[in-house]
Amino acid sequence: MKSIPFFILTAFFSFSFMDDAWRFKSDGPLENIGSTRTFSDNVVIKNDKITINTDKVIHRIDQEEMKMYGGVEMFTDLETLFCDTMFYWLDKDLIRASGNVFLKRESQGIKSNEMLITMQDSVIEKIEITKSAYAYNQGSARIKKDEPPKNFVDEMISNSMTVQFNNNEASSIQMKGMAETKYHAIEDSLLVGKNDVSGDSISIRIKNNDLYRIEVYNNCRGEFIPESSNSSIDSLITYRGDYIDYKVKDRISFLEGESHIDYQGTTLESELIEVDWSTNKLLAFKKSDVFPVISPEGEDPIRGDTLRYNMIEKNGVISHGRSKMNDSYFHGDELYRNDPNLYHIKDSKYTSCDLDEPHFYLWSKKMKIIPNDRVIARPLWLYVFDVPLVGIPFAVFPNKGGSRHSGWIMPSYGYSRSSGNYLQNLGYYYAPSDYYDLKFLLNFYDKKGINVRSYFRYKKKYSFDGSITSTISQNLSGTNDISNLFNSYTNNFDLNWNHKQKIDPTQNLNVRYTYLTSNSFYQQNDIGYDLETRLKQKLESSLNYSKNWREYKNSMSVNISESYNLLVQQSPPENLADTAIVKIRNLPRLSFRHMQSPLFGIGDRWYNNTYFGYSSSLNGIQKMKAVAKELYDGAYGWDDDLVSNYNYYIRHAFSFRSPQKAFGWLSISPSINLKEDWIANYRSPDIDESGNFIIDDNNRVSYSVKDGFKRRLTMRGSISLQTTLYGLIPFRVGPLNSLRHTITPSIGTSYAPDFSKQFLGFYDWGYFETDASGRAFDLFEGSYVGRTPTTFNQIYSLSIANDFQAKIKNSDNSYSKIKLLSWNLASSYSPTADSLNWSNVTSSMRTRVGAFSLSLSMRHSLYKRVQTGSGMVTVNEFSNLPELRNLNAYTSIKLNDKPSTESSSEDGGAWNANMSLRYLIESSLSDYSYNKKLWVGLNLNLNLTKKWRLGYQSRMDITNNTITSHSLNIRRNLHCWEFTFGWTPSGPGEGYRLHIYVKNPDLRDIRVRSTGGRYFGS
């Protein structure tokens, strides 16, 4: 890329004269005063080489100077100078032009407000501009070879400018103060591009009328805009540095001191950069312990001692390179990039440790890295503290920074007393796209067998997602010799499918399906790793579809479900009359619901606060029972053939409520609830010849089930009144300004009729059948809608809520409220009850002050208890004082230290503790004493040092003087490793687990693990 576009200042003036060589001419009169002559009006001054036109000239002969004023124009054979004023010192060969100075020569020119021209023997030696210098050069070049040339302008701008001449040719140009050059690069008459360079100062050297060297000092910045049709560089190059040196003839640039080059998103930073514009290659060097760094677009930076990079081919070589890629680091004697997505490293180290001398690394003679994909190494050795531990001839492993990617899952090894030596979780993860993935895990136990787990997940954003999981096990049967795995074995599996789909904003579909081949499948140690799975008693499968019409406040759902009891086979029958429900199915459950809506429209009248709601459901239920059969004498089992029974019912529910405000302070809330049940079959009592019910051996009414429609309407009404009272106690102590007490009393009553009796004395509900003796039989008993209410129920309820608050004055004179205590009491009275009309009085208190909290709940009875032969009995007689029946108290306090600079934890302190105490009192069922229980809990976290953390959790039964559970956890940050140790000395989770692993998710399989105890499978 040849650059000869700079403005070259050659000899603008080449003349000599003597006083008597100047000829003066003017239209006005000549004024002579001593040795001073004044010419005016169209003055023309000439000698052999120069012609000057001006409005006025003052010629001081004795001082050998001329002063020209107004419209000064000076002409030579090559140059023209325009200005407002010119001083010409003839004895010094010095010209000072002022006011709109413009000096031009053919296609070149200089502009300024003032210009000082120094000559030697009438030849220009120097031009000086002290303010607002501007120079230009007009040129032309072709954009394409077959097109005519196009004009362009090169420019130089600075606060001051000095042009030095040698042999009537410009030899140097010095620009200072916000210096900037804009010049065009031309090669073989074709325009290559445009360069714009700026700095605090610019120095330009010229030899033989050609640009030789350009130096830019301090705050150097530049950009090269290529001409796309003629340059191999096809996009903008920006660069900066403390110093730029461009050697034009060699076409090489040097950038020094915090240098920076940016091309197509690739950034190079170094203290010393060499750019060869003829080959478009960059060379960067380490200087003063500062490494050159290159940052390709979208990738992590790469650093090294020496860096070579080709801007066109986008490849390069780094000596003693180091790079971060995702969460890992690469070191290599030589790192070569021959493709934007491929790196080759010689004598490489791959690690997640960010130190220059890493704690561990994977070493390889030859390593190939595909960014955001994988690493290929041959061979591969694991080094810990520069000590080789294990090696393999060839390896491929992921390099995706913890994101989803396909790859092998490394297993763990161990020994269990019950299962022998084992290999767990050897598998493969397959992630072909963002929409689904699969995972397979293999577990092998040399005393038990094998099992394979498979996981399939799928997801489409904003539409649906789900998973299918399955475990297949093949275990030894009758032996623990693994060689008999395919001769003496049992084979079982499970299948689980979960699916959620959003059909549209108003419709949803959820599916959950589970299948098992053995009821005890989840109780196996190698299958049910977690406690929740091992304790699973039912299999639940369901399909649910829902639809809503929000603008109408309506919704609908359709549900089909099955519940399978896994424990039936574990509880054999005791006699032939025993039955057990194995499956319960909803086939189907249809429901419709209308949310609460104004009954009389929206408005300000009292009746506009009347709301109604409605719901309806159809429930079809199938029960499948197992019946007992005799296996042999005295032994019974369940028959494999299940007995099925299907029934359904329909339920409608109506609700009406009308909350009102009376007197501005009393809230009144009446409500009515109606429930209508429909059944398709019912129980009909068996009646003897005398018209009485037949009583069976269990002293129950004998009945038969008949098909037929029956309906039942039941109802309940209620009304409540509530208000809020406020009390303020001025209590000014320190920042405490006052105490506020809020009381919210509420009273209410509810009513439900006895549906076994006539309503209003004449209407028979028809829900009961009566025999000759007057005994009633509920036709709905035993159905899915339940018994018909037979008790006239009228209840009066009373509750009081108390809140105590403190008003605190803050330092900025504002106020804040603090809740001190809440205390609630409630009870009820039933006048229709046979006895014990008053219910228990329940009360609760809660407070929190800083780190301390306390909650207390109590239950008191207003009636006495008496001791009988069968235990304590509550009698219908008030006690002198309410008797405590139950008390449950819980208190806790959270403590922590202040953050310390020497030892601080992630949560801001070196330690924190949470201590709790629970106290329970219950009245004895056998005497007047109380059963008391006390538990103490402790959760303690300690930062022993900056990197050691210890956690301890315990729960103690003080009453029985036992520790119900406790565990110890130790964690150590090992820089790029993590150490964890968990120990549960006793209890259901007894065991320990030691785990040392690399933090980086791509290298998580580099680990040490040891487990023991029942919970961890040992």
N, C-alpha and C positions, 0 to 999 in steps of 0.2 A: 504494500500500500504506500505509494510515493506521495509525499506531502510537500509541495512547493507552492502553497497557496498564500503564504504570508505576505503582507504588504512589505515590499522591499524599497527602502528609501535610498535612492541613489542621489547623484549630484543635482540638486534642484537649481543651484546658482553656480555659474562659472564665468565670472566677469571681474574685471579690474578697471579702475578709473582714477583719474586725478581731478582735482577741482576744476582745472581749466578744460577737462574733458567733458564736463556736463553742460548740456544745452538746456536752457529754460525758455518756456513760451507760455504766455497766459493772455487771457482776454482783458484782464483788469490792469490797472496801473501798477508799476513797479515802485516799491517803497524802499529807500536806502537810508538807513540810520546807522552811521558808523560802518562797522563790518557786518551788519545784519541786513539782509535783503528779504523782502516779503513779496511773494507772488500770489495772486488770487484770481479766481474765476477761470475755470477750465485750464488749469495749469498742466503743462506737459513737460516732463523732465526726461532727457534722453542722454545716453552715451552710446558707445558702439554696440553694447549687448543688452542694455536694460532700457525699458520705457516705463515711466511712472505717470499715471494720470491721477489728479487729485483736485480738490476745490481750493486748497490753500497750502503754500509752502513757506516756511521760515528757514532761511539758510544763513547759519552763523559761520562766516568764513573763518574767523579766528579760532573757533572751537571745532571746526571741521565736522559740523553736524547739520542734518536737515530734519525738520519736523513737518510732517504732512498731516493735514486735517481734512476729513470729509471725503467719503467715496474714494478711498485710496485703491488704485489698481496698479499692480506691478507685473510687467510682462517680460519674459525671457524667451529664448528659442523653444524651451521645453516646459517651463513652469509659468503658472499664473498665481498671484497672491492678491487676495481681497481682504480689506480690513477697514475699520473706521479711522484709525490713527496709526501712523508709523513714525518711529524715531530711527534715524540712520546716522550712526557714528562712523564717519568716514575713516578716521585714523585708526579705529579699532576693528574695522570690518565687522560691525555688529549692528543687527537690526532687531528692534522690538516692535512687533505688530500687536495692536490691541483692538478689541471690539469686533466681534463676529469675524474672527480670523479664519480664512479658508485658503489653504495652499493646495493646489492640485497640479498634477502632471499626468496628462493623458488619462488613464483609467484609475489613477491613484489619487488619494487626497488625504489632507489632515485638517481637522477643524478644532477650534478652541476659542476661548475668550482672550487669550494672550499667548504669544509665541515669541521666544528669543532665539534668534538665528546667529550663530557664530561662524565666521568665515576666516580662512587663511589664504592670503593672496587671491582674494575674490572667489575662493572655492569653499563651498559649505563644509565645515568641519563638525558642527554639532547643532542640533535643534532641541530646544528645551521647552517643555510645556509644564506649568506648575499646577494647572487646575482644569478639570473637565476636558481631558484629551480624548479625541476620537479620530481614528484613522481607518481608511477603507481601501480595498483593492477590488476593482471590477474585473471579472474574468468570465470565461465561458468553457463549457465542456459538453460532450454528448452524453445523453442518458442511454442511448442505444447507438450502435455503430452505423446503422442505416438512417439515422435521423440527424437533422441539422443541429448545431450546437445551441445550447440555451445559456442565457446570462445568469450570473450569480454574483454575490458580493461577499468578500471576506471582511471581517471587522475586528478592530482592536479598541478596547475601551478601558480607561483607567483614570484615576485622579491626577496622576502626573506621568509624563513620558519624556524620555531622553533618547534621541537618535544620534548615534556616533557614526562619523563617516571616515573612510580611509581611501585615498586615491579617488576621490569623487564618487565613491560607492559606499552605501550604508554597510557598516560592519557589525553593529549591534543595536538592539532596541531594549531599553529598560523601562518597564511599566510598574508603577507602584500605586498602592491604594485601590482596592476593589478592582484589580486587574482582570480583564476577561478578553479572550480571543475566540472568534468564531470564524473558522476557516474550512475550506472544502478540500477533500483529498481527491487527487486526480491521478490516474494511472493509464498511460497510453491513450491520452485524450478523452478517456471515459471517466465520468464522475463516480467515485467509489463510495463517498459518504461525506458527512459533515461532522466536524469536531467542535465541541464547545467546552473550553477550558477556562477555569477561573481560579484565582488565588489572591493572597495578599499582595504578591508581586510576581512579575513574569520577566524572565530574561531571554532574549532571542539573539542568537549569533548567526551571522551571515558570512559566507565565503564565496568569492567569485560570483556574486549576484545570486547565489542559491542559498536557501534556508539550510542551516547546518545543525543547529541545536536549539531546543526550547527547554527552559528550566522554569518550574513553577514552585513557589515557596509559600508554605504555611496555608492551612485551610484549603488545600488544593482539592478541587472538584472538577469533574468533567464527564462528558457523555459523548459517545460516538453513535451517530444515526446513520446506518448503512443505506446505500442505494441498492435495493433488493435485486435489481437486474444485473449488477456488475460486481457485487461483493459476495464472497463466500460466507461472510457473516450476515445472518438474515434477521437479526433483531437488535434492539438497543443494547449498548454496553455502557454501564455507568461505572465510574471509578473515583476514588479519592485517596488522599494520603497527606502526610506532612510535607513531602517533597516529591516532585515528579521531574524526571529527566528524560527527554525524548531526543534520541539521536536520529535525525532525519535520514541521513545517508544509509546508516545501518538498519533503519526501520526497527529500532529496539527502544522500548521504554522501560525505565526503572522507577518503581514506586517504593518509598521508604517511610517508616514510622506510621504505625496504625493504618496500613494500606488496606484498600477494600476494592474488589472488582466484582461486579454483578452482571451476569449474562444468562438470559433465559431461565431465571430463577435459581441458577447456581451461583453461590457466593464464595469468593476466596478472600481470606483475611490473613495478613502476614505483616511482619516488620520489614520485609524486603521481598519485592516481587519484580521479576523480569518478564516482559512481554515481547515476544518476537512476532511482529505484525505480518511478516512475510510468510510465516508458517502457522500463525494463529495459535501459538503455544504459550502457555504460562509456566513459569518456573518460580517457585517460592522456597525460601530458605528459613531455617531456624536462626534467630538472632537474639542474643541476650536472654537466653532461656525462654523466649517466646516462640511457640510453635506455629507454623502455618496451619490454617484450618480451612477446609473446603466443605461447603454445605450444599449438596445437590438438592434440588427442589423436592419437598415432601419427604426428605430423609434426614437422618441425624448427622451432625458434623463429623468429619474425619480429620484427624490431625497427624502430623509426622514431622520428622527432621527435615526432609526435602520432599517437595511435591511438584510433579510435572502433570500438566493437564492440557489437552487439546480441545479448544473451544468448538471446533467444527465437528470432530468425531465424537466428542463428549466422552473420552476415555482418558485414563491417566495412571500414573504410578506414584506410590507414596512409599518412601523409605522409612523404616521404623515407625509404621503408622499405628494409630489407635483411633477407634471409632465406637460410638454408642449407637446401637440399633435396637429400637424398641426398648426393652428393659435389660439388654445385654451389652457387653463390651467386647471388642475385637482388638487384639494386638498382633502385629506381624512384622517380620523383618522387611518384607516387601509386599505391598498391597496393590494389586493391579485391577483396574476396572476397564473392561472392554465392551461393556454394554450398560445402559442405564439400570438394568435390573440384574446385574451379575458382577460379583467380586471374586477374585482369586487371591488367596493369601498364602505366602510362603512362611513356613515356621510360625504358625499362628497359635494364638491363645484365645479361647472363647470362654467368657466368664460373666457372671452378674455382679461381681465385686468391682466397685468403682475406683479402687486404688490403683496407682501406677504399678505397684507390686502386689497383685491380687492374692487373697488368702487361698483361693483355689482356682483352677482353670482346667479346661479341656484343651490339650495340646495336639496339634496335627502338623505333619510335614507339609501336606497340601490340603487346603480347605477351600471349598467353594460355597459362597453365600448368596442365596436368592432372597433379597429383602422381602419382609412380610410373608415369607413362605417357609423355607427350610434351609438347613445347613448340611452340607455333604463333606465328610472328612475321611482321609485315608493316610495313615491309620489314626486312631484316636486313643489318647491316654488321659486318665484323670490324675491330676496333680493336686495335692493338698500341701501347702507351705513348701512348694517346689519339690516335693517328694512324689515320684510316680507310684500310684497304688494299683491301678488296673488298666489294661489296654485291650482294645479289639482292633482287628485289621481294617474294618470299614464301618462307618456309622452314618445314619441319616436321622436328624432330629429337627423339631419345629423351631421356627423363629418368628413368632407372631405376637409376642408381648402379652400373652394371656388371653388373646381373643380366640374365638372358636376356630379350630383347625383340626384336620384329620391327623391321626397318628396313633402309635402304640401306647398303651397304658402299662406302666411297669408294675410288677406284682410286689407284694410283701411276703416275707417268709416267717415261719415261727413253729412253735410246738404247743400242742394241747394234750392234756392227759386223756381226754375222751376221744379226740379225733386224730391224734398222732401228729406227725409232721405235716405242715400244710403250706400251700402256695395260694395266696388270696389276691383276687382282683387283677389277674393278668387279662388284658383285653385290648380292644381296638375301638377308637372313636372315629366316626366317619361323618364329616360335615361338608357335604357337597354344595350346599347353598345356604342362604339366610332363611330359608323356609322350612327346612327339616334337617334332622341329624339322627344318627343311630349310635348306640354304644353297646358293646358286648363284653361281659366280664366272666372269666372262668375261675372257679375255686376248686382246689384239689386237696383231699385229706386222705393220707395213706391208711387210716384205720376206719374210714367211713365211706368215702366215695367222692363223687364230683357233682357240681351243679353249675349251670350256665344261666346268667342273667342277661336279659336283653332289654334295651330301652329305645323307644322310637318316639321322637317329639316332632311336632309339626306346628306351623303357625303362619297365618296370613294376617298382616297388620290390619286392624279395624274390621276384621271379618270373622276369623275363627282361629282356635288353637286347641291343641290336645296332645295326648300321649298314650302310647300302648306299651305296657311293660309285662314281662313274663319271666318266670324262673322255672327251669327244668332241672330236677334233681334225680340222680341215680345213686342210691345208697346200698351198701352191703346189707345183706339179710342173713342172720344166723352165723355170721363170721366177721372177723376184722382183717382177713387176709385180702389185700387189695388185688391179688391175682385172680380172685373169684368175682371181680366186679361185673363181669358179663355173664356169669353163671348163676350166682345167688345174689339177687338184688331186688329192690323195689324201685319203681319209677313213678314219679308224680310231677305235676306242674300246676302253675296258676296262670291266669290271664287277667289283666286289668286294662280297661279302656276308659279314658276320660276325655270328653269332648265338650267344648264351649263354642257356641256360634252366635254371632250377632247378625241376624238375617237383615234387619234394617233397624233404624232407631227405635222402632216400636215392637220388634219381635226378637225373641231370644230362644235358643235351643241348647239344652244341657243334657249330656248323656254320661252315665257312669255305669260301667258293667264290670263285674268280677266273677271269675269262674275258678273253682278248685277241684282237683281230683281226689283230695284227701282232707278230711276235716281237721286233722292234726298237723297239716302241712306247715302252718305258721309257728307251731310250737318247737320246731327243730332249731337247734342252736345256730346252724349255718344258714338258716333262712331268715328267722326273726332276730336280726341283730339288735333292734331297739325294743325297749320294753312295751311300747304301744302296740307293735306288731304281734309280740308274743301273747299279749293279753286280749287280742281281738277275739270277740265271741260271736260276731255276726258278720255275714257278708251282705253288703248293701248294693243293689243295682237299681238304677232308675233312669227314666227318660222324662224330661220336663220341657214343655213348650209354653211360652208366655207371650201375651199380646196386650198392649195397652193403647187406649185412646185418651191421651192426656187432656185434650181440649174438652172432652166430655166427662173426665174423671172416672173413666171405666177401665177395667182390666179383666183379663181372662187367662186361665192357665189350664193345661192338660198334663196330667202326671200318670205315669205307669211305673210301678216300683215292685221290688221283691226283696224281702229280708229273710236270710237263711241262717238258722241257728246251728252254729258249729259244735255246740256242747251236748247235743242230744245223745250222740253215740257214747259220750263219756259218762252218761248217767243212765244205766240200764234200768228197766222197770222192775218193780218189786212184786207185782202180781199181774194177772191177765186183764184187770180193769184199768190199768194205767194207760194214759195216752200222753203224747207230747207233740206240741206244735213245732213242725220242722220249717215250714215256709209260710209266710204271709205275703199276699200279693194285692196291690191296688190295681184293679183292672176295670175301669180306670178311675181316676179322680179328676172330675171336671169342676172348676170353680169360676164364679163370676163375682166381681166386686165393684160397687159404685161408692166412691169416696164421699165423705160428708159434703153436702151441698145445701145452699139456702133453699128452704121449702117455699118461701113466698117471695123470692127474688131478692135483689140487693137494694138496700135503701137505709133510711135513718129511723124508720119506725121500729117499735119494739118487736113486732112480729117478724121483721127482717132478720133477727138474730135466731130464728128457728131453723135448725139444720136436720137433715135426715141422711141416713146411710143405708145401704142394702148390700147383702151378699147372699150367694146361693152356691151350693155345692152338691155334686152327685158323686157318691163314693161306692164303688164296687169292690168288694173285698173277698178274696179267696183264701181260705185257710186249709193247709195240707197237714194232716196229723199222721203221726206214726202210732200204730197200735201194738200192744204187747203180744208176744207169742212165746210159747213154752219151748225152750231148747232141749232140755232134759229135766229130770225130776228136780224141782226146787230151783231151777235156773230159768231166767226169762231174758228175752232180748226183743229188739224192735223189728217188726216186719218191714221188709224192703218196700212193699207196696203201700203207698200212702193213701189215706182216705181224704178226699177233697170235698169241700163245702163252699158254695159261692152264695153271697148275699149282697144286697146293696141298700142304700138309703139316700134320701135327698133331704137337705136341710136349708131352710131359708131364714135369714136373720134381718130384722129391721131395727133401726135405732133412731130415736128422736131426742134432740136436746135443744134447750133454749136458754143459754146463759144471758142473764140480765144484770143491770146495775141499778140499784135503788138508793135514793138519797145521796148519790155521789160517793158513797163509801162502803156500801154493802153489796157483795157479789152473790147472786142467787143463780144456782145451776140445777134446774130440773131435767130429768131424763127418763125416757121409757124405752125398754128393750123388749122386742117380741121375737119369738123363735118358733118356727113351724117345721115339724119333722114329718117325713113320709117314709113308710116302710112297706115292703112287698110281702112279708110274712110275719106272723106274730104267734105268741104262745096262747093257747086256749086251754083253760083248766078242765080237767076231767071231773065230771059231776056224777054222783051216785043217784040211785032211784029216789032218794029223799030230797034231792036238790042241793046237797052239800058237796063241797070239794072233797075229792079223794085224796087222802094223805098217804105218802109212800113210806118206806122203811126208814128214811132219813128225816122223818117228821116234816116233810115238805109237801107242798101241793103238787100232785101229779098233773102233768100237762102234756099236750101234743102240739106240734108246730103245724100251723095251717097257712096255706097260701092265701093272700088277700091283702087288699090295700087298707092301710090305716094311717090316719093323720093325727097330729097332736100340736096344739098351739099352747105355748107357755109364755109367761110374761113376768117382767120385774120392773118396778119403778123406783126412782130415788130422787131426792132433792137435797142440796147442801147449801149452806150459807157461810160466807167467809168474809173477813175484813182484816185490816192491818192497823195496828196501833203503834205509835212511836213515842218514845220517851227519851229525853236528853238530860244528862246529868253534867253540869259544869264541874270540871275537876282538873284544874290547871296545876300540873306538877311537871316542871321541866318542859320537854317538848309536848307532853300530853295536854291537849286542849279540852277534850270532853269525852264522855262515854255515851253511847247511844244504845238503847234497848228497843228492839223491834219484836212485837208480839203479833202472831198471826193465828187467831183462834178460828176454828172451823167446826160446825155442827152439821149433821146430816141424818137423814132417815131413808131407809129402803123398805120396799114392800114386795112380797111375793105370796100369792094365794095358795091354799091347799087344794090341789086339783082332784083329790079323791072325794071332795065334798061338792055339793051343789053351789053354783055361783049365784050370789044374791038370794039364796034360799030356794031357787026354782030351776036354775039351768044346770043340766047334767052334762059334764064335759064328755062323757063316753069313753074315758080312758081306762076304766076299771070294770070288771065283771063281779057281781055280788051273788053269793050263794044264799040258801034259805036261812042260814044262821047269821047273816049280815056281814060275813067276812068278805073283804075285797081282794081281788087278784089283778095285778097290774099287767095289762096286755102288752106293754112295751118292755117289761123286764126281760133281760137277757138279749135284747136287740142291741144294735150298734149305737142307737140314740140314747141308751141308758134308761134308768128308772124315771118314772114320773114323780115330780116333787109332791110329797104328801104332807108337808108341814107348812102351816101358815107361818110365814117368816116376816117379822117386822123388827127392824134393828135401828137403834139410834146410835150414831157414832159421834165421838167428840175427840178433837185433837188440838193441841196447842204447840206452835213452833216458836222458839225463842232464839233470837240472834243478838249477840253482844258485840259491839264494835267500838274501836278507839279511834278518835280523830287526832292525828299527829301533825304538828307544825314542822315543816321542813326548813332547812337552812336558807332557802330562797324565799321564805315567807309564804310558800304554797302549802296546801294541806293534802294529806293522804289518809285513807281509811284502812284500818287493819282489823280483820275479823278475829275476835278473841275466842268466842265460844258459841257453839250452837247446841241447843237443848230442846228435844222434841218429846212430847208425851201423847199417848193415844189410848183410847178404850172405847167400848161400845156396850149398849144395853139392849136386851131382847125381851120385851114384855110377854112374848108368846112362848118363851121357853118354859119347860116344866119346872126347872130349877136352875140355879147358878145363872141368873139372868145377866149378871155383869161378866164381861170377858176379862181376861187378864189385862193389866195396865202395862203397856210397853213404853220404855223410855230409852233414849239414846243421847249421848253427849259426845261432842268431838271438838278438839282444840289443837292448834298447831302454833307454836311459838318458836320461831327460828328453826333450829335443827330438831327440836323436840315436838313429838306428836303424841296425842292420847285419844283413844276412842273407847267408849264404854256403852254397852247395851245391857238392859235389865228387863226382867219380866216378873211382875208382882201379881199375886192373887189376893182378891178381897175376901176370900172365904177360908175357913179353917180346914185343916187336915186332921183326920183322926186315924189312929192305928187300929187295924183289924187283923184277923188271922191271915188274910191274904195280902196284907200290905197296907199302905197308906191310901186313904180314900178322902176325897174332897166332899165336904157336906155343905148343905145349903144354909150356912150360918156365917155371918160376917165375923171376921176376926177383929180384935181390937186395933191392930195395925196391919197394913198390907204385908203379906208374907212374901219374901223373896223366893222365887222358884228357879230363876236362872240369872247368871251374871257372866258376861263375857267382856273381859278388859284386854286391850292391846295397847302397848306403848312402844315407841321406838325413838332412837336418837341417832343422828348422823353426825359424825365427827370427822374432821380432817385438819391437817396442819396448813400453815400458810405456805405458798409456793416458795421454794428455795432455789437459789442459783446453783448451789452445789449438787442438789439432788431433787429433781423434779420429775413428776410422772406425767403421763399424757393428759390426765385430767386436771393438772395444775397444782398438785401437791405431792409430797413424798409419801404420804399415807392417808388412808381414809377408812373409816369403820362405820358399820351400821349394826347397832345392837337393838334387839327387840325382845319383848317379854309378853307372853300371853297367859292370862289367868282365867280359868273357867270354874264356875261354881254351879252345881245342879242339885236340886233337892233329891234326896234318896227316895226310892220307891218302897222301901221296907220300913224306914223309921224316920224320926225327926231330924236326923243328921243331914249333912251335905257332902256330896262327892266333890272333891277339889282336885284340880289339875293345874300344873304350872310348867310352861315351856319357856326356854330361853334360846334365842337364836343369835348368832354372831356371823357377820360377814366382814372380813378384814383383808385389806389390800395394802401391801407394803412395797415401797421402792427401796430396796436395800442399798442399791447404788444407782448410778445412772442407767445401768443396763440390766440389773437383776431385779425381778419383780416376784413377789410372793403373795399368794392369795389363800385364804383359809375360810371355809364355811362350815358351820356346825349347828346342830339343833339338839338341845338337851331336854330330857324329860326329868324335871327336878323332883316331881312327885315320886317316881319310881327309881330315881337316882340312876338313870341310864342315858347313854348317848344314842339318840335315834339315828343320826346321820352326821357324818363329818368327812371333809375331803380337803386335800392340800394340793395346790397348783403352784408350780414354779416355772417362770418364763425368763429366758435370757436372750437378749439381743446380741447376736454374734456378728454384727455388721451385715454381711451378706448371707448369713445363716440365721436360723431361729432354733432355739432350744426350748422344749416344753416337757414338763413332767407332771403328771397327774396321779394322785394316789388316794384311793378310798379304802381306809383300813377295814371297815366292816359294813354290814348292811347289804341290801339287795344289789347295790352297785359295787361290791367289793372287787378291787383289782387295781392295777397300775398301768400306766401307759407312758413310755419314754419315746420322744420323737425329736430327732435332729434333722433338719431339712434345709435346703437352699430356698431362699425366699422367692426367687424368680419363678413364675409359674411354668415357664418353658423348661426349667431344670428341676422341677419339684421332685422328680424321680431319683435325684441324688439325695439320699436320705439314709438315716439309721433309725430303726424302729424296733421297740421291744414292748410286749404287752404281757399281762398275766392277770389271773383272777377270773371269777365266774362271769363277770360282766363283759370282759374282753375275750371270752372264748377259750380260756386256758384252764 
